[in-house]
């Protein structure tokens, strides 16, 4: 089992950058494929970025491709989401998620594929 805690959210202006982090507790963090999701008021939770166990494979939603970068440090049990050129439409609660997988290169794209979730961190982008 793993517990996830997000941090680093805040209020920024359009065009700014922000990095959110997700710290995992528990054993074998490197066994987990990780994902970043977001949920805006009145909308469904959507995938933003996912990263494989080994960090070499990533997937990005079209809306953030070229602006957001997911990375992980397995030695620190932490996954990151670097967000550049932020837009007001990026405003949402950002969640990280985890699922243990056997294949190091596996990335998981949907909310239904993840077993563990953090509590979320609010990101607000003003225009």
C-alpha positions in Angstrom: 0.0 0.0 0.0 1.1 3.6 -0.6 0.0 7.0 0.7 0.3 10.0 -1.5 0.5 13.7 -0.5 0.5 16.5 -3.1 2.1 19.9 -2.5 3.1 23.0 -4.4 -0.2 24.3 -5.6 -1.1 27.9 -5.5 -2.3 31.1 -7.2 -0.3 32.2 -10.3 -0.8 34.4 -13.2 -1.3 33.3 -16.8 2.1 32.5 -18.4 3.7 31.6 -15.1 5.2 28.3 -14.1 4.5 26.1 -11.1 5.8 22.7 -10.0 3.6 20.4 -8.0 5.0 17.4 -6.1 3.6 14.1 -4.9 5.4 12.4 -2.0 4.7 8.7 -1.5 5.1 6.8 1.7 5.3 3.1 1.9 7.6 0.6 0.3 8.5 -0.1 -3.3 7.7 3.3 -4.8 9.5 2.2 -7.9 6.9 -0.5 -8.4 4.2 2.0 -9.1 3.1 3.6 -12.3 2.1 7.2 -11.5 -0.4 9.6 -12.9 -1.4 13.3 -12.6 -5.0 14.1 -12.9 -7.0 17.3 -12.4 -10.6 18.2 -11.7 -12.2 21.6 -12.3 -15.5 22.6 -10.6 -18.4 20.9 -12.4 -16.2 18.8 -14.5 -15.0 15.2 -14.5 -11.5 14.3 -13.3 -9.2 14.1 -16.3 -5.8 12.7 -17.0 -3.0 15.3 -17.4 0.2 13.2 -17.4 1.3 9.7 -16.6 4.8 8.3 -16.0 6.0 4.7 -16.0 7.8 3.0 -13.1 11.2 3.7 -14.6 10.4 7.2 -15.6 11.3 6.7 -19.2 7.7 6.5 -20.6 5.3 9.4 -20.3 1.9 10.3 -21.7 0.4 13.8 -21.8 -3.1 15.0 -22.6 -3.3 17.1 -25.7 -4.3 20.2 -23.7 -0.9 20.2 -21.8 1.4 18.7 -24.3 4.5 20.8 -24.7 3.8 22.8 -21.5 3.7 20.2 -18.7 6.4 17.7 -17.9 6.1 14.8 -15.5 9.2 13.3 -13.8 10.0 11.1 -10.8 12.8 10.5 -8.4 12.5 7.0 -7.1 15.2 7.6 -4.5 13.0 10.3 -3.0 9.7 8.5 -3.5 8.4 11.6 -5.3 6.8 12.4 -8.6 6.7 15.9 -10.0 4.6 17.9 -12.5 6.3 20.9 -14.0 3.7 23.2 -15.4 4.9 26.1 -17.7 2.9 28.7 -19.7 0.0 28.2 -17.4 -3.5 29.2 -18.7 -6.7 30.1 -16.8 -8.2 26.8 -18.1 -5.5 24.9 -16.2 -7.2 26.0 -12.9 -8.2 22.8 -11.0 -7.4 20.6 -8.1 -4.5 18.4 -9.1 -4.3 14.8 -7.9 -1.6 12.2 -8.1 -2.4 8.6 -8.4 -0.5 5.3 -8.2 -0.9 1.7 -9.2 1.6 -1.2 -8.8 2.5 -2.7 -12.2 4.9 -5.4 -13.2 6.2 -3.8 -16.4 8.6 -0.9 -15.9 7.4 0.8 -19.1 3.7 0.8 -18.4 1.7 4.0 -18.3 -1.9 4.1 -17.3 -4.2 6.8 -18.7 -7.6 6.5 -17.0 -8.9 7.2 -13.5 -10.2 3.6 -13.3 -6.7 2.1 -13.6 -5.3 3.6 -10.4 -5.7 2.2 -6.9 -4.3 5.0 -4.7 -5.0 8.7 -4.7 -3.7 11.8 -2.9 -6.0 14.5 -1.4 -5.2 17.0 -4.2 -3.6 20.4 -4.4 -5.4 23.5 -5.8 -3.8 25.3 -8.7 -5.4 28.6 -9.7 -4.3 30.6 -12.8 -5.6 34.1 -13.0 -5.9 35.9 -16.3 
